């Protein structure tokens, strides 16, 4: 590509998928140091690309909100498309491979690149790109994103993924001063949950090792569960409702994070925090935690890990019993 290329990434959602795209930015920065990188992302996840200093500009979209009232939102959709058309980019890279992301990519007057018919999550998306590339599906999402970007931009990604993000410098007065462990018990599907008695036993074990337990939540049902767990775990803290930037600050300062299959577990791993992923209904092989030896996946589809599994892994990655 020509000198100082302008590149726009399209990866709108979900939380874990957005995080899995961050190493693409670091790779581009390594191989094309003078590239200017913008990113189109769902408005609720906009704080995540902002944590990566090589991202020049974040362009929020509201596909989730637009879907609920597309007729009333048409003027906002048109304005977003006009904004994208008015900007100059050399290359638009859709690493999501869905129709919704392909339609956004189509608004951008640039060389539009994405997965080919056999590689895209929704094959029809491939019809909206100028150039398509074959990337095997039987590998982790992080590596699929990296390989697609390398094919489109003319380099070969090497080494471990670099997420390139740092813990936000925010004051959270409710966080304990002593070392703490964050337990992410909440997720979008009930079959991904881990039994509450397991969380209680784990919380008591962490308390015995000198770690305060911090229990965040995202909705009223999760808040009730956090409060219930707090009553059973000595010294545990039920957090206030936090936004994504505050969640990143909380996770980034933790001694360890232990969580079910949820985006915040991936955020903790991306921040370099020792993280244990608990899987009960999904296979972590393709979309599990992916951040080196400090991020460990336990369990799998219909194979929830035991308390002993989690305690042994906690000792392994933190050096504490």
C-alpha positions as CSV (number, residue, x, y, z in Angstrom):
1,X,0.0,0.0,0.0
2,X,1.0,3.6,-0.4
3,X,2.7,5.6,2.4
4,X,0.5,6.7,5.3
5,X,-2.5,4.6,4.4
6,X,-5.9,5.4,5.9
7,X,-7.6,2.3,7.2
8,X,-11.1,1.8,8.7
9,X,-12.0,-1.4,10.6
10,X,-15.6,-2.6,10.8
11,X,-16.2,-4.7,13.9
12,X,-19.4,-3.6,15.6
13,X,-20.2,-6.2,18.2
14,X,-20.4,-8.0,20.5
15,X,-18.1,-7.2,23.5
16,X,-16.0,-10.3,23.1
17,X,-15.8,-10.0,19.3
18,X,-14.7,-6.4,19.5
19,X,-12.0,-7.4,22.0
20,X,-10.8,-10.2,19.7
21,X,-10.3,-7.6,16.9
22,X,-7.9,-5.4,19.0
23,X,-4.7,-7.4,18.0
24,X,-5.4,-6.4,14.4
25,X,-4.7,-2.8,15.4
26,X,-1.4,-3.7,17.0
27,X,-0.4,-5.8,14.0
28,X,-1.1,-3.0,11.6
29,X,0.9,-0.6,13.8
30,X,3.8,-3.0,13.7
31,X,3.8,-3.6,10.0
32,X,2.5,-0.3,8.7
33,X,3.7,2.2,11.5
34,X,2.4,5.3,9.8
35,X,-1.1,3.9,9.1
36,X,-4.1,5.9,10.3
37,X,-6.7,3.6,11.8
38,X,-10.4,4.4,12.5
39,X,-12.9,1.9,13.8
40,X,-16.7,1.5,13.3
41,X,-18.3,-0.1,16.4
42,X,-21.7,-0.4,18.2
43,X,-22.2,2.7,20.4
44,X,-22.3,0.7,23.6
45,X,-18.9,-0.8,22.9
46,X,-17.2,2.5,21.8
47,X,-15.0,2.8,24.9
48,X,-13.1,-0.4,24.0
49,X,-11.3,0.7,20.8
50,X,-10.7,4.0,22.6
51,X,-8.4,2.1,25.0
52,X,-6.1,1.2,22.1
53,X,-3.9,4.3,21.5
54,X,-3.2,3.5,17.8
55,X,-6.9,3.9,17.0
56,X,-7.3,7.4,15.7
57,X,-11.1,7.8,15.7
58,X,-14.0,5.7,16.8
59,X,-17.2,5.9,14.8
60,X,-20.2,4.7,16.7
61,X,-23.2,3.1,15.1
62,X,-26.5,1.9,16.6
63,X,-27.5,-1.2,14.7
64,X,-29.1,-2.8,17.8
65,X,-31.2,0.2,18.5
66,X,-32.0,0.8,14.8
67,X,-33.3,-2.7,14.4
68,X,-35.9,-2.1,17.1
69,X,-37.3,1.0,15.3
70,X,-35.8,1.1,11.8
71,X,-38.4,3.4,10.3
72,X,-38.1,6.0,13.1
73,X,-34.3,5.6,12.9
74,X,-33.9,5.9,9.1
75,X,-32.7,9.5,9.2
76,X,-30.0,8.6,11.8
77,X,-29.0,5.6,9.6
78,X,-28.7,7.8,6.5
79,X,-26.7,10.5,8.4
80,X,-24.2,7.8,9.6
81,X,-23.8,6.5,6.0
82,X,-23.3,10.0,4.7
83,X,-20.7,10.6,7.3
84,X,-18.8,7.5,6.3
85,X,-19.1,8.4,2.6
86,X,-17.6,11.8,3.3
87,X,-14.4,10.4,4.8
88,X,-11.4,9.3,2.7
89,X,-10.0,5.8,3.4
90,X,-7.7,3.7,1.3
91,X,-9.1,0.4,2.7
92,X,-12.2,-0.7,4.6
93,X,-11.7,-4.0,6.4
94,X,-14.8,-5.9,7.7
95,X,-13.6,-8.6,10.1
96,X,-17.1,-9.4,11.3
97,X,-18.4,-11.1,8.2
98,X,-22.1,-10.5,8.8
99,X,-24.6,-8.8,6.6
100,X,-25.0,-5.9,9.0
101,X,-21.3,-5.2,9.0
102,X,-21.0,-5.7,5.2
103,X,-23.8,-3.1,4.6
104,X,-21.9,-0.6,6.7
105,X,-18.7,-1.4,4.8
106,X,-20.6,-0.8,1.6
107,X,-21.2,2.8,2.6
108,X,-17.4,3.5,2.7
109,X,-15.8,4.7,-0.6
110,X,-12.6,2.6,-0.3
111,X,-11.2,-0.7,-1.3
112,X,-13.6,-2.9,0.7
113,X,-12.2,-6.2,2.0
114,X,-13.6,-9.1,3.9
115,X,-13.9,-12.9,4.2
116,X,-14.9,-14.9,1.2
117,X,-18.1,-16.9,0.8
118,X,-16.7,-20.0,2.6
119,X,-15.0,-18.0,5.4
120,X,-17.7,-15.4,6.4
121,X,-20.0,-16.1,9.2
122,X,-22.9,-15.1,6.9
123,X,-21.7,-16.0,3.3
124,X,-23.9,-13.3,1.6
125,X,-21.7,-10.7,3.3
126,X,-18.9,-11.6,0.9
127,X,-20.9,-10.2,-2.0
128,X,-20.5,-6.6,-0.7
129,X,-16.7,-6.6,-0.7
130,X,-14.3,-5.6,-3.6
131,X,-11.8,-8.2,-2.4
132,X,-12.4,-11.4,-0.4
133,X,-10.0,-13.7,1.3
134,X,-10.1,-17.3,2.4
135,X,-9.4,-17.8,6.1
136,X,-9.9,-21.2,7.8
137,X,-12.7,-21.4,10.3
138,X,-11.1,-24.0,12.6
139,X,-9.0,-21.5,14.5
140,X,-9.5,-18.9,17.2
141,X,-11.4,-15.8,16.3
142,X,-8.4,-13.6,17.2
143,X,-6.2,-15.5,14.6
144,X,-8.9,-15.3,12.0
145,X,-9.1,-11.5,12.4
146,X,-5.3,-11.2,12.3
147,X,-4.9,-13.4,9.2
148,X,-7.7,-11.6,7.3
149,X,-6.0,-8.2,8.0
150,X,-2.6,-9.5,7.0
151,X,-4.0,-10.8,3.7
152,X,-5.7,-7.6,2.9
153,X,-2.8,-5.4,3.9
154,X,0.1,-7.5,2.7
155,X,1.9,-8.8,5.8
156,X,2.0,-12.0,7.8
157,X,1.0,-11.7,11.5
158,X,3.5,-13.4,13.8
159,X,3.9,-14.1,17.5
160,X,1.3,-13.9,20.3
161,X,-1.5,-11.4,19.9
162,X,-1.0,-7.9,21.4
163,X,-4.2,-6.3,22.5
164,X,-2.4,-3.0,23.2
165,X,-4.8,-1.7,25.8
166,X,-4.2,-0.4,29.3
167,X,-6.3,0.0,32.4
168,X,-8.1,3.3,32.5
169,X,-7.0,5.7,35.2
170,X,-10.3,6.2,36.9
171,X,-11.0,6.6,40.6
172,X,-13.4,4.0,41.9
173,X,-13.8,4.7,45.6
174,X,-15.7,1.5,46.4
175,X,-12.8,-0.7,45.3
176,X,-10.9,-2.2,48.2
177,X,-7.4,-1.1,48.9
178,X,-6.2,-4.7,49.5
179,X,-5.8,-7.3,46.7
180,X,-9.1,-8.4,45.3
181,X,-10.6,-11.0,43.0
182,X,-13.5,-10.2,40.6
183,X,-16.0,-12.9,40.2
184,X,-18.1,-12.5,36.9
185,X,-21.0,-14.8,37.7
186,X,-23.4,-13.2,35.1
187,X,-23.9,-14.0,31.4
188,X,-26.5,-13.7,28.7
189,X,-27.7,-17.3,28.8
190,X,-28.8,-19.4,31.8
191,X,-27.0,-22.5,30.4
192,X,-23.7,-20.6,30.7
193,X,-24.1,-20.0,34.4
194,X,-22.1,-21.7,37.1
195,X,-23.9,-23.0,40.2
196,X,-24.2,-20.4,43.0
197,X,-22.9,-22.9,45.6
198,X,-19.7,-23.1,43.5
199,X,-19.3,-19.3,43.6
200,X,-19.9,-19.3,47.3
201,X,-17.3,-22.0,47.9
202,X,-14.8,-20.3,45.6
203,X,-15.4,-16.9,47.3
204,X,-14.8,-18.4,50.7
205,X,-11.6,-20.0,49.4
206,X,-10.4,-16.7,48.0
207,X,-11.2,-14.9,51.2
208,X,-9.0,-17.4,53.1
209,X,-6.1,-16.6,50.8
210,X,-6.4,-12.9,51.6
211,X,-8.4,-11.7,48.6
212,X,-11.5,-9.6,48.9
213,X,-14.2,-10.7,46.5
214,X,-15.8,-8.1,44.2
215,X,-19.1,-9.0,42.5
216,X,-20.2,-6.7,39.6
217,X,-23.6,-6.9,37.9
218,X,-25.4,-5.5,34.9
219,X,-29.1,-5.8,35.5
220,X,-31.5,-6.2,38.4
221,X,-31.6,-10.0,38.3
222,X,-27.8,-10.0,38.4
223,X,-27.7,-7.5,41.2
224,X,-30.0,-9.7,43.3
225,X,-27.6,-12.6,42.7
226,X,-24.5,-10.5,43.6
227,X,-26.2,-9.4,46.8
228,X,-27.1,-13.0,47.6
229,X,-23.5,-14.1,47.1
230,X,-22.2,-11.2,49.1
231,X,-24.2,-12.3,52.1
232,X,-22.6,-15.8,51.9
233,X,-19.0,-14.7,51.2
234,X,-17.1,-13.0,54.0
235,X,-16.0,-9.5,53.2
236,X,-17.4,-9.6,49.6
237,X,-18.3,-6.3,47.9
238,X,-21.4,-5.9,45.6
239,X,-20.4,-3.1,43.2
240,X,-22.6,-0.3,42.0
241,X,-23.7,-0.4,38.4
242,X,-20.6,0.4,36.3
243,X,-20.1,1.5,32.7
244,X,-17.6,-0.2,30.4
245,X,-14.7,2.2,31.2
246,X,-15.3,1.7,34.9
247,X,-15.5,-2.1,34.4
248,X,-12.1,-2.0,32.6
249,X,-10.6,0.0,35.5
250,X,-12.0,-2.5,38.0
251,X,-10.8,-5.6,36.1
252,X,-7.4,-4.1,35.2
253,X,-6.5,-3.7,38.9
254,X,-7.7,-7.1,40.1
255,X,-5.3,-9.8,41.4
256,X,-7.4,-12.3,39.5
257,X,-10.6,-12.5,37.5
258,X,-12.7,-15.6,37.4
259,X,-15.7,-15.5,35.1
260,X,-18.2,-17.4,33.0
261,X,-18.5,-17.1,29.2
262,X,-19.0,-13.3,29.1
263,X,-17.4,-10.4,27.4
264,X,-15.9,-9.0,30.6
265,X,-13.9,-12.1,31.1
266,X,-12.3,-11.4,27.7
267,X,-11.7,-7.8,28.7
268,X,-9.8,-8.9,31.8
269,X,-7.7,-11.3,29.8
270,X,-7.0,-8.6,27.2
271,X,-5.8,-6.3,30.0
272,X,-3.2,-8.9,31.0
273,X,-4.9,-9.8,34.3
274,X,-4.7,-13.5,35.4
275,X,-8.1,-14.8,34.2
276,X,-9.9,-18.0,34.5
277,X,-12.8,-18.7,32.1
278,X,-15.5,-21.1,33.3
279,X,-17.4,-22.8,30.4
280,X,-20.5,-24.9,30.9
281,X,-22.4,-24.7,27.6
282,X,-20.0,-23.6,24.9
283,X,-16.6,-24.8,23.5
284,X,-13.8,-22.3,24.3
285,X,-11.6,-23.6,21.5
286,X,-12.7,-21.0,18.9
287,X,-13.9,-18.1,21.0
288,X,-12.5,-18.7,24.6
289,X,-10.0,-16.6,26.4
290,X,-6.9,-16.0,24.3
291,X,-4.2,-14.1,26.0
292,X,-1.3,-16.5,26.7
293,X,-0.5,-18.4,29.9
294,X,-2.3,-16.0,32.2
295,X,-5.6,-16.8,30.7
296,X,-7.0,-20.3,31.2
297,X,-10.2,-21.8,29.9
298,X,-11.8,-24.5,32.0
299,X,-14.8,-26.8,31.1
300,X,-16.7,-27.0,27.9
301,X,-20.1,-27.9,26.5
302,X,-22.0,-29.8,29.2
303,X,-18.7,-30.1,31.1
304,X,-18.7,-27.5,33.9
305,X,-15.4,-27.4,35.8
306,X,-15.3,-28.4,39.5
307,X,-14.3,-26.2,42.4
308,X,-11.1,-28.2,42.6
309,X,-10.3,-27.4,39.0
310,X,-10.8,-23.7,39.5
311,X,-8.8,-23.6,42.8
312,X,-5.9,-25.5,41.2
313,X,-5.8,-23.1,38.2
314,X,-6.0,-20.1,40.6
315,X,-2.9,-21.4,42.3
316,X,-1.2,-22.1,39.0
317,X,-1.6,-18.7,37.5
318,X,-1.2,-16.5,40.6
319,X,1.1,-18.6,42.7
320,X,-1.3,-18.5,45.7
321,X,-3.0,-21.4,47.3
